[in-house]
Each structure stands twice: as structure tokens, then as C-alpha cells.
Amino acid sequence: MHFKYSFVLLFLYYMGSDLYSQHISITPSLSFGVKGSSANLGAEISGLIYFDTSNFAFNSGYRLQHFGNAPSTEEFKDLSSTSSIIFVHGVYFLSMMKVRPYVGSGLSYYLSLDVSDNGNPELINNKKPENFDFKNQFGFDFLIGMHTYLDHIVSLKIEIRYSLFQTKLTAELRNLYKNEPNEIYKSETDFNSLHFMIGLNINF
């Protein structure tokens, strides 16, 4: 009788440990972004948590991103932007085999590090915009990609990510012809971009 109880308890223990077993992957990646006609670079490191008994996973991390021609307003056409981005994504794996395609979506939080003039932006009412800044804001990401296992520890990650991000870009307007105080100009600015990611998962 005691042997039967011991067997049942042992079975439940292993079933429970398998049910809640999880894996963690750390992924350093390179990002190649496309915004309008300009190509941009970035780098990120993220962590992926997935469970043995589910195709769902959570992915979060940090990305440093540079846009060579970021805003898409009519007035500001020749600016560059560098952003620090924190993101959290939900991921669903379509397969849990050696090749694992997936889809997902989530939130990003954009923190501006630098906005600068690449050349000579168009004048606004005979005033030159300068001292640019944008308000830190949340954005949305939609992603599709795959993990391909090279061995039981390392896998290759390839991902296409579309980011939706809109913020208020602020510029100080300096009057070129009159001795008047500078003005502040604000504009809704669209930073939407398409990213191609490639990286290596280190699985624990």
C-alpha cells in the first residue's frame, strides 16, 4: 500500500514539475530599420521565457535605435533621432519543433536620447527650427519570425517587426531676420518603421 502511494506521489511530482517547467533565452540581436527611404541601425538584447507545455511565451528587452531620417511631418524633413526603447511582447509559437515560427505583439516605451538637424530643415514663418526634442511615449509592435535550433543551447533568431510610434516633436524657432524672442513649435510626429532583426538565442 505504501509503495502505491509513493508511486502516485512520485508521478504527481514529475507531472507538476513538467507542467511548470520553463526555459529562458537571452538574445543579443542586430536591427536593420527602414523609415521612408533611409536605412537605420540598432541593437538590442532581450530575454524570452517559454514553457514546455505551452506555445505561448513572453519576450522583453532593451533596444538602442538610430533613425537617420526619422520624422515624417511636412515641416521637419531632415532630422535624425536616437532612442532608447524598452519593450514587452507576447509571442505564440506556431510549432515547437527544431524550426519554430512565431507571431506576436506588444508594447514599447521610447525614451529620446538625441534629436538633431542633419542639414537645413525648412523654415517655418521665416524662422529656423532648432533644439529639437520629443516627448517619451508608448508605441506598439507587431512581429513575425522564427527560431531555428543550431544545437540544444544556441538557436538563430530572425524577425520582422513593425513599430507604431507617434509623439509630439518640439522645436525652438529662432527668428532669422528680426530681433524677437524665440518661439516654441510642436508637431505630431510619426516614427512608424519596419525592422529586420537577426540574433542568436542562448538557451538556459
C-alpha positions in Angstrom: 0.0 0.0 0.0 2.8 2.4 0.9 4.5 1.5 -2.3 1.4 2.5 -4.3 1.1 5.8 -2.5 4.8 6.5 -3.1 4.4 5.8 -6.8 1.4 8.1 -7.1 3.1 10.9 -5.3 6.3 10.5 -7.4 4.1 10.5 -10.6 2.3 13.7 -9.5 5.6 15.4 -8.6 7.2 14.8 -12.0 3.9 15.8 -13.8 3.8 19.0 -11.8 7.4 19.8 -12.4 7.0 19.2 -16.2 3.8 21.3 -16.2 5.5 24.3 -14.7 8.9 23.8 -16.4 10.1 26.9 -18.2 13.1 27.9 -20.2 14.9 31.3 -20.6 16.7 32.5 -23.6 19.0 35.6 -23.8 19.1 37.1 -27.3 21.6 39.7 -28.5 20.4 41.0 -31.9 21.1 43.5 -34.6 18.3 45.6 -36.0 18.1 47.0 -39.6 15.3 49.6 -39.7 13.6 51.1 -42.7 11.9 54.5 -42.4 10.9 56.1 -45.7 13.9 55.9 -48.0 16.6 55.7 -45.3 18.1 52.7 -43.6 18.8 52.7 -39.9 20.7 50.6 -37.5 20.0 49.4 -33.9 21.0 46.8 -31.4 19.0 45.0 -28.7 19.3 42.4 -26.1 16.1 40.6 -24.9 15.0 37.7 -22.8 12.5 35.0 -23.8 10.6 32.9 -21.3 8.6 29.9 -22.7 7.0 26.8 -21.1 7.3 23.2 -22.0 3.5 22.6 -22.1 2.5 25.8 -24.0 3.2 27.6 -27.2 2.9 30.9 -25.5 6.0 32.9 -24.5 7.0 36.3 -23.1 9.7 38.4 -24.6 11.1 41.6 -23.1 14.3 43.6 -23.5 16.1 46.8 -24.4 16.9 48.3 -27.8 19.1 51.2 -28.8 17.9 52.6 -32.2 19.1 55.3 -34.5 16.9 56.9 -37.2 18.8 58.8 -39.9 15.7 60.4 -41.2 13.1 59.9 -38.5 10.1 62.3 -38.5 7.5 62.4 -41.3 6.0 65.9 -40.7 5.9 68.4 -43.5 8.0 70.9 -41.6 10.7 68.7 -40.2 12.2 66.6 -43.1 15.9 66.4 -42.3 16.4 65.3 -38.7 18.0 62.3 -37.0 16.9 60.7 -33.8 18.4 58.2 -31.4 16.1 56.4 -29.0 16.4 54.1 -26.0 13.5 51.6 -26.1 12.1 49.1 -23.5 9.7 46.5 -24.8 7.4 43.7 -23.6 5.9 41.3 -26.2 3.6 38.3 -26.1 4.7 35.5 -28.5 2.9 32.5 -29.9 4.9 29.7 -31.5 3.2 28.0 -34.4 5.4 25.0 -33.9 7.6 23.7 -31.1 9.9 21.7 -33.3 13.5 22.4 -34.3 12.2 25.3 -36.5 9.8 27.4 -34.5 7.9 30.1 -36.5 6.0 32.6 -34.3 3.8 35.7 -34.3 3.4 38.3 -31.5 2.7 41.8 -30.4 3.4 44.1 -27.5 4.3 47.5 -26.1 7.4 49.6 -26.4 8.4 52.7 -24.4 10.5 55.2 -26.3 12.9 57.5 -24.5 14.6 60.1 -26.6 18.4 60.4 -26.3 19.0 62.9 -29.1 17.2 64.7 -31.9 19.4 66.8 -34.2 19.4 68.6 -37.5 21.1 66.7 -40.4 21.2 69.7 -42.7 19.0 72.7 -43.3 15.3 72.0 -42.3 12.7 74.1 -44.0 11.9 77.5 -42.4 8.7 78.0 -40.5 7.4 81.6 -40.9 11.0 82.7 -41.6 12.3 81.0 -38.5 14.7 78.2 -38.3 13.7 75.2 -36.1 16.4 74.0 -33.7 16.9 72.5 -30.2 14.6 69.5 -31.1 13.1 67.2 -28.6 10.2 64.7 -28.4 8.0 63.5 -25.6 8.7 60.0 -24.3 5.7 57.8 -25.3 4.5 54.3 -25.6 4.4 52.5 -29.0 3.0 49.3 -30.4 5.0 46.4 -32.0 3.7 43.6 -34.3 6.2 40.8 -35.1 6.6 37.7 -37.1 9.7 35.5 -37.1 11.3 32.1 -36.3 13.8 30.4 -34.1 16.0 27.7 -35.7 17.9 25.5 -33.3 21.5 25.0 -34.2 22.0 22.8 -31.1 20.4 22.3 -27.7 21.9 25.6 -26.4 22.0 28.0 -29.3 19.3 29.0 -31.8 19.2 31.5 -34.7 16.5 34.2 -34.4 15.1 36.0 -37.5 12.3 38.5 -37.0 10.4 41.2 -38.9 8.9 43.8 -36.6 6.6 46.7 -37.4 6.6 49.5 -34.9 3.9 52.2 -34.5 5.0 55.2 -32.6 3.7 58.7 -32.6 4.8 61.6 -30.3 4.9 65.4 -30.1 8.1 66.8 -31.5 9.1 70.1 -30.1 11.4 72.6 -31.7 12.6 76.1 -30.7 12.1 78.5 -33.6 14.9 81.1 -34.0 13.9 84.2 -35.9 16.5 84.9 -38.7 15.5 88.4 -39.6 14.1 90.2 -36.6 15.3 90.7 -33.0 12.4 88.9 -31.4 12.1 86.2 -28.7 12.3 82.6 -29.9 9.1 80.6 -30.2 8.2 77.0 -29.4 6.7 74.9 -32.2 5.1 71.5 -31.5 4.0 68.9 -34.1 2.5 65.4 -34.0 5.3 63.2 -35.4 5.1 59.7 -36.9 8.0 57.4 -36.2 6.5 54.2 -37.7 9.2 51.9 -39.1 9.8 48.3 -40.2 12.7 46.4 -38.6 14.6 43.3 -39.7 16.1 41.5 -36.7 18.8 38.8 -36.6 20.3 37.4 -33.5 21.3 34.3 -31.5 19.3 32.8 -28.7 21.4 31.4 -25.8 19.1 28.9 -24.1 19.2 28.1 -20.4 
